[in-house]
C-alpha cells in the first residue's frame, strides 16, 4: 500500500494487521447476529447484548488498562493481548449456551481494550513527528481492511457453516498476528506512564474532552443501526449469509477507500475538517437510508457515503487528539477508544430496545440525529481549541 512511507518501520505493518484481527473479532458478532440468535434460541435484541456488554467492557477498560500496563514493554503487551484474544475467542466458539457465551465474550474483548489504544500510542515512538498523522491513519487501516475482508468473510462463514466457525477463524488469525507483532516490534517501546497529573490535565481540558465526545456520538449514531445490519437486511431485502457478506464486502471496500483518502489528505486539510467531512458523509447515508428498501443496488449505493466516513472518522479523531496534545496522547487515545466502544454500547442498546418495540425501520432516524449532534460538537470543539491556542 502506498499509504506507508518507505521510511516507516515494518512494525507498523504488524500493528495494522493486528488492528485488522481486532476489528474482525469485534465485528464478527454483528455479522453473525442472526445465526447466533437462531442457534442459541435467543431473541435478536438479546443476542445484541453481546455487542453492548463487550462494548461496555472495552469502553471502561481502555483507560483503566492504559494505567495498569503503563510500565509494560509494548512488544510483549501487544503480542500477549492478541494471544489472549485467540484463546478466549476460541472458547467462545465452543460455548454451549448463551449464558456461557456472554461472559466469555466480555473476557475476550479485554484484548481490543488494550491493543488498539496502545498500538496507537506506540506509533509516536516509532516514527518522526511529521509522519505521525499518516502513521496513525495507516495503522488504523487495519479496521478498514477488516470491514473489507474480515467482516464479509465472517458473515459468509456464519451463513454457510455457522457462527462458531467464524469465531474459530478469528481465533486462528489472532494467534498468527500475535506472532507477527512479537517478531516485528522492537524492544523498549514504552510510552510515557500516565500519571495522575496527566489524567487531570486531560480530563480538565474542555477541547480534548469535547473531541472525545465527538467520537462517542459518532459511534452511537452508527451502531444504532450498524449493530443490526444482519436482521435489518434479512427483513427488508431478504438477504441471507451470502448476500449479506457481499453487502459487507461492498461497504468495507468503500470503508478502506475512505481511510486511504483520509491518510493522504488529513495533514493538508487538518484533522478537525476531516472529521466533519466524515461525519457529514455518514449523516447523508442515514438521511437517504429508506431509499435502500427499494432493492439491493439501491441499498448498496445509499451505503457508500457511510462507508467512506465510517472508519476514516475514527482514524482522523485519533490523529486529531494526538495533534491537540502530543504529551497527553496515551491518555487521549485511551479515552478515544472508550468513546468508540462506549458509542457502540449505547447504539446497540438503544437499537435493541427499538427493535423490541417494533421500530427496526426507524433506526436510521435516531442515528441521523445523533450524528448531526456529533457534527455540532465537533465544530464547537475546534473553535474552543483555537481560542485555547490563541490565549497561550
NUBA-188374 format. One record per residue (C-alpha): residue in one letter; x, y, z. Coordinates in steps of 0.001 Angstrom, whole numbers, padded with zeros to 6 digits, m for minus. Layout:
# residues N
<rest A | east X | north Y | up Z> $
...
***
This chain:
# residues 392
<rest X | east 000000 | north 000000 | up 000000> $
<rest X | east 001300 | north 003393 | up m000928> $
<rest X | east m000027 | north 004918 | up 002290> $
<rest X | east 003057 | north 003669 | up 004143> $
<rest X | east 006110 | north 005811 | up 003518> $
<rest X | east 009293 | north 003808 | up 002788> $
<rest X | east 010853 | north 005453 | up 005848> $
<rest X | east 008242 | north 003983 | up 008154> $
<rest X | east 009269 | north 000894 | up 010165> $
<rest X | east 007937 | north m002555 | up 009341> $
<rest X | east 006390 | north m002756 | up 012801> $
<rest X | east 003588 | north m000519 | up 011533> $
<rest X | east 002504 | north m003306 | up 009195> $
<rest X | east 002287 | north m005744 | up 012102> $
<rest X | east 000246 | north m003228 | up 014109> $
<rest X | east m002034 | north m002614 | up 011135> $
<rest X | east m002657 | north m006353 | up 010748> $
<rest X | east m003221 | north m006600 | up 014494> $
<rest X | east m005957 | north m003977 | up 014182> $
<rest X | east m007386 | north m005984 | up 011280> $
<rest X | east m007719 | north m009017 | up 013538> $
<rest X | east m009088 | north m006931 | up 016398> $
<rest X | east m011613 | north m005281 | up 014081> $
<rest X | east m012692 | north m008581 | up 012545> $
<rest X | east m013226 | north m010029 | up 016001> $
<rest X | east m015237 | north m007029 | up 017180> $
<rest X | east m017449 | north m007099 | up 014073> $
<rest X | east m017911 | north m010875 | up 013952> $
<rest X | east m020969 | north m010583 | up 016222> $
<rest X | east m022910 | north m008067 | up 014061> $
<rest X | east m022041 | north m010186 | up 011018> $
<rest X | east m023383 | north m013409 | up 012545> $
<rest X | east m026065 | north m011996 | up 014845> $
<rest X | east m028985 | north m013713 | up 013128> $
<rest X | east m027305 | north m017144 | up 013271> $
<rest X | east m026312 | north m016655 | up 016941> $
<rest X | east m029918 | north m015778 | up 017743> $
<rest X | east m031254 | north m018871 | up 015969> $
<rest X | east m028535 | north m021277 | up 017143> $
<rest X | east m028770 | north m020350 | up 020832> $
<rest X | east m032536 | north m019797 | up 020808> $
<rest X | east m032491 | north m016163 | up 021953> $
<rest X | east m034147 | north m013048 | up 020504> $
<rest X | east m032338 | north m010568 | up 018255> $
<rest X | east m032277 | north m007859 | up 020983> $
<rest X | east m030907 | north m010400 | up 023483> $
<rest X | east m028206 | north m011512 | up 021042> $
<rest X | east m027424 | north m007829 | up 020517> $
<rest X | east m026474 | north m007633 | up 024191> $
<rest X | east m023258 | north m009420 | up 023195> $
<rest X | east m022323 | north m006196 | up 021393> $
<rest X | east m023454 | north m003950 | up 024246> $
<rest X | east m021738 | north m005900 | up 027032> $
<rest X | east m018483 | north m006221 | up 025086> $
<rest X | east m018508 | north m002529 | up 024180> $
<rest X | east m019038 | north m001516 | up 027817> $
<rest X | east m016024 | north m003571 | up 028869> $
<rest X | east m013897 | north m002130 | up 026055> $
<rest X | east m015033 | north 001405 | up 026821> $
<rest X | east m014356 | north 001216 | up 030536> $
<rest X | east m011289 | north m000953 | up 030113> $
<rest X | east m009296 | north 001180 | up 027671> $
<rest X | east m008383 | north 003973 | up 030126> $
<rest X | east m008150 | north 001591 | up 033097> $
<rest X | east m005770 | north m000753 | up 031306> $
<rest X | east m003779 | north 002218 | up 029978> $
<rest X | east m002786 | north 002966 | up 033568> $
<rest X | east m002300 | north m000658 | up 034601> $
<rest X | east 000040 | north m001521 | up 031724> $
<rest X | east 001962 | north 001772 | up 031662> $
<rest X | east 005269 | north 000129 | up 032546> $
<rest X | east 004966 | north m002800 | up 030139> $
<rest X | east 007172 | north m003163 | up 027106> $
<rest X | east 004752 | north m002760 | up 024207> $
<rest X | east 006189 | north m005668 | up 022235> $
<rest X | east 005180 | north m008087 | up 024976> $
<rest X | east 001930 | north m006342 | up 025815> $
<rest X | east 000586 | north m006187 | up 022268> $
<rest X | east 001624 | north m009737 | up 021372> $
<rest X | east 000146 | north m011197 | up 024568> $
<rest X | east m003117 | north m009299 | up 024115> $
<rest X | east m003554 | north m010947 | up 020704> $
<rest X | east m002807 | north m014384 | up 022166> $
<rest X | east m005447 | north m013729 | up 024834> $
<rest X | east m007858 | north m012738 | up 022061> $
<rest X | east m007219 | north m016027 | up 020284> $
<rest X | east m007711 | north m018157 | up 023388> $
<rest X | east m010938 | north m016509 | up 024558> $
<rest X | east m012459 | north m016190 | up 021090> $
<rest X | east m011754 | north m019875 | up 020573> $
<rest X | east m013517 | north m020570 | up 023856> $
<rest X | east m016489 | north m018513 | up 022623> $
<rest X | east m016702 | north m020737 | up 019557> $
<rest X | east m017162 | north m023750 | up 021861> $
<rest X | east m019705 | north m022110 | up 024200> $
<rest X | east m022681 | north m024459 | up 024700> $
<rest X | east m025198 | north m021741 | up 025550> $
<rest X | east m025842 | north m018000 | up 025510> $
<rest X | east m025293 | north m017857 | up 029273> $
<rest X | east m021768 | north m019214 | up 028726> $
<rest X | east m021044 | north m017176 | up 025596> $
<rest X | east m021803 | north m013775 | up 027126> $
<rest X | east m019133 | north m013760 | up 029878> $
<rest X | east m016576 | north m015398 | up 027578> $
<rest X | east m017187 | north m012675 | up 025006> $
<rest X | east m016729 | north m009977 | up 027643> $
<rest X | east m013422 | north m011529 | up 028741> $
<rest X | east m012268 | north m011846 | up 025128> $
<rest X | east m012646 | north m008130 | up 024408> $
<rest X | east m010119 | north m007223 | up 027072> $
<rest X | east m007734 | north m007566 | up 024118> $
<rest X | east m009275 | north m004781 | up 021966> $
<rest X | east m009397 | north m002550 | up 025067> $
<rest X | east m005624 | north m002924 | up 025286> $
<rest X | east m004363 | north m003444 | up 021735> $
<rest X | east m005968 | north m000640 | up 019714> $
<rest X | east m005191 | north 002315 | up 022040> $
<rest X | east m001735 | north 001018 | up 022976> $
<rest X | east m000818 | north 000409 | up 019328> $
<rest X | east m001834 | north 003991 | up 018519> $
<rest X | east 000083 | north 005368 | up 021492> $
<rest X | east 003197 | north 003441 | up 020370> $
<rest X | east 003192 | north 004962 | up 016889> $
<rest X | east 004627 | north 008245 | up 018169> $
<rest X | east 007732 | north 006371 | up 019353> $
<rest X | east 008185 | north 004539 | up 016048> $
<rest X | east 008050 | north 007465 | up 013579> $
<rest X | east 009098 | north 011108 | up 013371> $
<rest X | east 006603 | north 013840 | up 014400> $
<rest X | east 005931 | north 014878 | up 010785> $
<rest X | east 004888 | north 011302 | up 009945> $
<rest X | east 002673 | north 010843 | up 012993> $
<rest X | east m000714 | north 011673 | up 011465> $
<rest X | east m000119 | north 009500 | up 008431> $
<rest X | east 001302 | north 006645 | up 010504> $
<rest X | east m001693 | north 006588 | up 012863> $
<rest X | east m004167 | north 006520 | up 009977> $
<rest X | east m002103 | north 003759 | up 008348> $
<rest X | east m002210 | north 001610 | up 011475> $
<rest X | east m005970 | north 002146 | up 011627> $
<rest X | east m006320 | north 000930 | up 008059> $
<rest X | east m006484 | north m002474 | up 009751> $
<rest X | east m010020 | north m001724 | up 010854> $
<rest X | east m010971 | north m000769 | up 007300> $
<rest X | east m009367 | north m003918 | up 005895> $
<rest X | east m011355 | north m005870 | up 008487> $
<rest X | east m014518 | north m004383 | up 007033> $
<rest X | east m013408 | north m005315 | up 003506> $
<rest X | east m012207 | north m008841 | up 004196> $
<rest X | east m012824 | north m009925 | up 007769> $
<rest X | east m016434 | north m008893 | up 008307> $
<rest X | east m017756 | north m010201 | up 004959> $
<rest X | east m015793 | north m013446 | up 005407> $
<rest X | east m017182 | north m013889 | up 008918> $
<rest X | east m020715 | north m013210 | up 007667> $
<rest X | east m020297 | north m015719 | up 004837> $
<rest X | east m018795 | north m018412 | up 007083> $
<rest X | east m021517 | north m017785 | up 009653> $
<rest X | east m024207 | north m018082 | up 007000> $
<rest X | east m022760 | north m021220 | up 005405> $
<rest X | east m021258 | north m023131 | up 008335> $
<rest X | east m022471 | north m021373 | up 011491> $
<rest X | east m021218 | north m018605 | up 013751> $
<rest X | east m018878 | north m020933 | up 015667> $
<rest X | east m016666 | north m021382 | up 012609> $
<rest X | east m016462 | north m017620 | up 012155> $
<rest X | east m015290 | north m017211 | up 015753> $
<rest X | east m012782 | north m020011 | up 015220> $
<rest X | east m011314 | north m018202 | up 012225> $
<rest X | east m010799 | north m015056 | up 014300> $
<rest X | east m009032 | north m017117 | up 016968> $
<rest X | east m006555 | north m018557 | up 014451> $
<rest X | east m005848 | north m015122 | up 012973> $
<rest X | east m005223 | north m013727 | up 016465> $
<rest X | east m002533 | north m016336 | up 017160> $
<rest X | east m000806 | north m015615 | up 013827> $
<rest X | east m000981 | north m011859 | up 014342> $
<rest X | east 000411 | north m012127 | up 017856> $
<rest X | east 003438 | north m013960 | up 016473> $
<rest X | east 003973 | north m011258 | up 013828> $
<rest X | east 003791 | north m008419 | up 016354> $
<rest X | east 006300 | north m010242 | up 018563> $
<rest X | east 008647 | north m010618 | up 015595> $
<rest X | east 008459 | north m007055 | up 014250> $
<rest X | east 008027 | north m004784 | up 017275> $
<rest X | east 011330 | north m003574 | up 018723> $
<rest X | east 012109 | north m003937 | up 022410> $
<rest X | east 011990 | north m000937 | up 024690> $
<rest X | east 008893 | north 000811 | up 023311> $
<rest X | east 007291 | north 002314 | up 026412> $
<rest X | east 005056 | north 005381 | up 026049> $
<rest X | east 005193 | north 007770 | up 028978> $
<rest X | east 003396 | north 006482 | up 032053> $
<rest X | east 000003 | north 008005 | up 032697> $
<rest X | east 000461 | north 009958 | up 035898> $
<rest X | east m002332 | north 011447 | up 037945> $
<rest X | east m001304 | north 014834 | up 036597> $
<rest X | east m001679 | north 013567 | up 033013> $
<rest X | east m005204 | north 012356 | up 033691> $
<rest X | east m006092 | north 015598 | up 035456> $
<rest X | east m004762 | north 017647 | up 032544> $
<rest X | east m006670 | north 015503 | up 030057> $
<rest X | east m009971 | north 015402 | up 031909> $
<rest X | east m009683 | north 019106 | up 032727> $
<rest X | east m009211 | north 020123 | up 029077> $
<rest X | east m012559 | north 021130 | up 027566> $
<rest X | east m011342 | north 020895 | up 023932> $
<rest X | east m009915 | north 017394 | up 024460> $
<rest X | east m012976 | north 016060 | up 026257> $
<rest X | east m015326 | north 017583 | up 023691> $
<rest X | east m013303 | north 015921 | up 020936> $
<rest X | east m013666 | north 012584 | up 022746> $
<rest X | east m017383 | north 013325 | up 022938> $
<rest X | east m017447 | north 013568 | up 019144> $
<rest X | east m016106 | north 010011 | up 018959> $
<rest X | east m018734 | north 008808 | up 021433> $
<rest X | east m021599 | north 010378 | up 019490> $
<rest X | east m020164 | north 009202 | up 016161> $
<rest X | east m020130 | north 005583 | up 017343> $
<rest X | east m023538 | north 005963 | up 018984> $
<rest X | east m025141 | north 007283 | up 015816> $
<rest X | east m023725 | north 004493 | up 013685> $
<rest X | east m024286 | north 001479 | up 015928> $
<rest X | east m027982 | north 002112 | up 016486> $
<rest X | east m028335 | north 000589 | up 013011> $
<rest X | east m024937 | north m000985 | up 012264> $
<rest X | east m025285 | north m003476 | up 015128> $
<rest X | east m028393 | north m004900 | up 013476> $
<rest X | east m027400 | north m004903 | up 009810> $
<rest X | east m027932 | north m008672 | up 009539> $
<rest X | east m031544 | north m008801 | up 010818> $
<rest X | east m032368 | north m005478 | up 009132> $
<rest X | east m031220 | north m006699 | up 005715> $
<rest X | east m032990 | north m010013 | up 006237> $
<rest X | east m036250 | north m008184 | up 006965> $
<rest X | east m036086 | north m005525 | up 004238> $
<rest X | east m034270 | north m007318 | up 001412> $
<rest X | east m034462 | north m010993 | up 002408> $
<rest X | east m030669 | north m011339 | up 002450> $
<rest X | east m029046 | north m014479 | up 003849> $
<rest X | east m025389 | north m015156 | up 004638> $
<rest X | east m024141 | north m014960 | up 001033> $
<rest X | east m025962 | north m011750 | up 000121> $
<rest X | east m025097 | north m010157 | up 003439> $
<rest X | east m021405 | north m010954 | up 003023> $
<rest X | east m021421 | north m009314 | up m000424> $
<rest X | east m023044 | north m006207 | up 001016> $
<rest X | east m020473 | north m006125 | up 003817> $
<rest X | east m017741 | north m006525 | up 001203> $
<rest X | east m019133 | north m003546 | up m000720> $
<rest X | east m019346 | north m001480 | up 002460> $
<rest X | east m015842 | north m002473 | up 003502> $
<rest X | east m014285 | north m001662 | up 000133> $
<rest X | east m015504 | north 001917 | up 000351> $
<rest X | east m014528 | north 002000 | up 004016> $
<rest X | east m010975 | north 001124 | up 003019> $
<rest X | east m011047 | north 003747 | up 000263> $
<rest X | east m012217 | north 006352 | up 002750> $
<rest X | east m009359 | north 005593 | up 005113> $
<rest X | east m006796 | north 005645 | up 002299> $
<rest X | east m008077 | north 009034 | up 001159> $
<rest X | east m008065 | north 010261 | up 004738> $
<rest X | east m004448 | north 009208 | up 005260> $
<rest X | east m003438 | north 011218 | up 002183> $
<rest X | east m005410 | north 014388 | up 002890> $
<rest X | east m005586 | north 014733 | up 006658> $
<rest X | east m002292 | north 016589 | up 007018> $
<rest X | east m003342 | north 019021 | up 004247> $
<rest X | east m006874 | north 019928 | up 005300> $
<rest X | east m006483 | north 019348 | up 009030> $
<rest X | east m007948 | north 016733 | up 011335> $
<rest X | east m010997 | north 018761 | up 012537> $
<rest X | east m012146 | north 019441 | up 008988> $
<rest X | east m011514 | north 015804 | up 008064> $
<rest X | east m013688 | north 014622 | up 010961> $
<rest X | east m016503 | north 016958 | up 009933> $
<rest X | east m016448 | north 015677 | up 006351> $
<rest X | east m016562 | north 012058 | up 007527> $
<rest X | east m019470 | north 012721 | up 009892> $
<rest X | east m021343 | north 014591 | up 007172> $
<rest X | east m020932 | north 011689 | up 004757> $
<rest X | east m022363 | north 009232 | up 007270> $
<rest X | east m025269 | north 011532 | up 008080> $
<rest X | east m026087 | north 011739 | up 004369> $
<rest X | east m026392 | north 007940 | up 004164> $
<rest X | east m028726 | north 007790 | up 007144> $
<rest X | east m030844 | north 010585 | up 005671> $
<rest X | east m031238 | north 008647 | up 002420> $
<rest X | east m031457 | north 005242 | up 004126> $
<rest X | east m035160 | north 004491 | up 003402> $
<rest X | east m034385 | north 004572 | up m000336> $
<rest X | east m032406 | north 001352 | up 000135> $
<rest X | east m035554 | north m000643 | up 000787> $
<rest X | east m036312 | north m000476 | up m002956> $
<rest X | east m033674 | north m003114 | up m003780> $
<rest X | east m030149 | north m004416 | up m003287> $
<rest X | east m028425 | north m001942 | up m005611> $
<rest X | east m030277 | north 000995 | up m004140> $
<rest X | east m029226 | north m000140 | up m000668> $
<rest X | east m025627 | north m000566 | up m001791> $
<rest X | east m025485 | north 002944 | up m003253> $
<rest X | east m027007 | north 004523 | up m000155> $
<rest X | east m024328 | north 002850 | up 001981> $
<rest X | east m021387 | north 004387 | up 000080> $
<rest X | east m021114 | north 007738 | up 001940> $
<rest X | east m021457 | north 005962 | up 005282> $
<rest X | east m018686 | north 003554 | up 004360> $
<rest X | east m016390 | north 006369 | up 003212> $
<rest X | east m016764 | north 008139 | up 006553> $
<rest X | east m017094 | north 005209 | up 008957> $
<rest X | east m013518 | north 004150 | up 009647> $
<rest X | east m011831 | north 007292 | up 008354> $
<rest X | east m013592 | north 009307 | up 011064> $
<rest X | east m012048 | north 007181 | up 013801> $
<rest X | east m008603 | north 007497 | up 012232> $
<rest X | east m008965 | north 011267 | up 011925> $
<rest X | east m010137 | north 011521 | up 015525> $
<rest X | east m007085 | north 009613 | up 016756> $
<rest X | east m004793 | north 011911 | up 014796> $
<rest X | east m006754 | north 014964 | up 015967> $
<rest X | east m006293 | north 014135 | up 019625> $
<rest X | east m002587 | north 013363 | up 019236> $
<rest X | east m002022 | north 016683 | up 017455> $
<rest X | east m004007 | north 018609 | up 020075> $
<rest X | east m001684 | north 017417 | up 022852> $
<rest X | east 001158 | north 015015 | up 021941> $
<rest X | east 002271 | north 014810 | up 025577> $
<rest X | east m001155 | north 013546 | up 026646> $
<rest X | east m001537 | north 011126 | up 023719> $
<rest X | east m001572 | north 007899 | up 025800> $
<rest X | east m004486 | north 009253 | up 027855> $
<rest X | east m006441 | north 010803 | up 024999> $
<rest X | east m006031 | north 007777 | up 022728> $
<rest X | east m007280 | north 005530 | up 025543> $
<rest X | east m010256 | north 007811 | up 026160> $
<rest X | east m010937 | north 007964 | up 022435> $
<rest X | east m011064 | north 004176 | up 022329> $
<rest X | east m013505 | north 004371 | up 025233> $
<rest X | east m015551 | north 006784 | up 023158> $
<rest X | east m015602 | north 004370 | up 020203> $
<rest X | east m016676 | north 001410 | up 022303> $
<rest X | east m018999 | north 003453 | up 024519> $
<rest X | east m020785 | north 004666 | up 021410> $
<rest X | east m021127 | north 001083 | up 020235> $
<rest X | east m022648 | north 000082 | up 023575> $
<rest X | east m025158 | north 002943 | up 023575> $
<rest X | east m026101 | north 002383 | up 019951> $
<rest X | east m026518 | north m001367 | up 020258> $
<rest X | east m028543 | north m000982 | up 023459> $
<rest X | east m030883 | north 001651 | up 022033> $
<rest X | east m031240 | north m000243 | up 018761> $
<rest X | east m032181 | north m003394 | up 020661> $
<rest X | east m034849 | north m001520 | up 022618> $
<rest X | east m036274 | north m000052 | up 019420> $
<rest X | east m036382 | north m003457 | up 017703> $
<rest X | east m038110 | north m004991 | up 020724> $
<rest X | east m040775 | north m002287 | up 020337> $
<rest X | east m041165 | north m002960 | up 016617> $
<rest X | east m039256 | north 000079 | up 015306> $
<rest X | east m036457 | north m001571 | up 013309> $
<rest X | east m037227 | north 000542 | up 010231> $
<rest X | east m036711 | north 003760 | up 012211> $
<rest X | east m033202 | north 003015 | up 013479> $
<rest X | east m031685 | north 005301 | up 010836> $
<rest X | east m033716 | north 008290 | up 012033> $
<rest X | east m032275 | north 008128 | up 015541> $
<rest X | east m028777 | north 007558 | up 014173> $
<rest X | east m029083 | north 010610 | up 011924> $
<rest X | east m029974 | north 012964 | up 014780> $
<rest X | east m027094 | north 011679 | up 016875> $
<rest X | east m024620 | north 012200 | up 014003> $
<rest X | east m025873 | north 015759 | up 013481> $
<rest X | east m025249 | north 016387 | up 017173> $
<rest X | east m021730 | north 014962 | up 016745> $
<rest X | east m021065 | north 017402 | up 013887> $
<rest X | east m022175 | north 020356 | up 016001> $
<rest X | east m019979 | north 019244 | up 018908> $
<rest X | east m017008 | north 018792 | up 016557> $
<rest X | east m017301 | north 022366 | up 015286> $
<rest X | east m017594 | north 023638 | up 018847> $
<rest X | east m014542 | north 021658 | up 019963> $
<rest X | east m012457 | north 023028 | up 017067> $
<rest X | east m013400 | north 026615 | up 017892> $
<rest X | east m012617 | north 026098 | up 021570> $
<rest X | east m009225 | north 024642 | up 020664> $
<rest X | east m008396 | north 027675 | up 018516> $
<rest X | east m009306 | north 030022 | up 021343> $
<rest X | east m007219 | north 027977 | up 023765> $
<rest X | east m004179 | north 028108 | up 021458> $
<rest X | east m004616 | north 031848 | up 020857> $
<rest X | east m004734 | north 032528 | up 024589> $
<rest X | east m001369 | north 030862 | up 025217> $
***
